[in-house]
C-alpha cells in the first residue's frame, strides 16, 4: 500500500496534469466543478485531501469518466513509487 502522502501527491499531480492538458486555469476548472478556486489550488499543491465527491466532480468537469481519471492517477502513482 502506498504511503498516504504519496497518494495525495499523485492525486494532486493528476488533477493538475489533466487541467493543463486542457489548457484550463484553476479558476475555470473550479467554476465548472462548482468548487472554490482556492480549494482547487490547495488540492493541486497536495495541501488538502479532497472528498471523493470533489474528485468525481473535478473528473467530470475535465470531461473524464472516473475510470479514465483513476487510470491517470494510477500511472502517476506508480511512476512516483
N, C-alpha and C positions, 0 to 999 in steps of 0.2 A: 504494500500500500504506500503510495507516495506521501511525502511529508505535506501536511496541510498548507504550509506556506508556499510550497512548490505548486500545489494545485491552484492556489489563489493567483500566483504569478502567471501560470499558464492560462487561466481564465481571463485575466486582465489583458494579456497579450493577444489572445484570440479575438476578443471584442475589438481591441484597437486595430488589429490587422484587417479584420473584415470591414471595419468602418473606413479605414484609409483606402482599402481596395476599391471601395465605392465612392471615394472622394467626398465623404461626408464630414462635416465639422461635428464636434461633440454636441454643439447646440442643436444642429439639425437632427442628429440621431436621437438625442434626448427628447426633442419635441415630438417626433414620430412615435417613440416608445412611451411617451407620457411620463417621463421622469425628469427630475431636476438636472440641469446640465452640470451643476457642481457635484451632484451624486455620481453621475457618469464619470466625471473626472476622477473622483476618489476610487471608483471601481477600476478604471483603467490604470491607475497607479498602484493597484493592489492594496489600497488603504482601507477599503470596505469590502466585506464579503456579502455579495448581493443575495437576496432571496431567489429561490428557483423561479418564482413568478416574474421577477425582474429580468432574469437571464432569458426566459422564454419570450418576454416582450421585446427585448433587445434583438433576439434572433429573428423574430417576426418582422421587426422594423428594418432589419438588414436584408429581408427577403429570403431568409433561410428557414428550412424546416428545423425542428430540434435535432433531428438526426444529422443533418448537414453541419449544423453548428458544432455538435459534440464530436463529430469526426475531426473537424479542425482543432478542437480543444485537445482531443486525444493525441493527435500528431504533435502538437506543440508540447504537451506534457511529456511525451516520450523523448522528444528531442532535447529536453532540459535534463532528463534523467541520465 
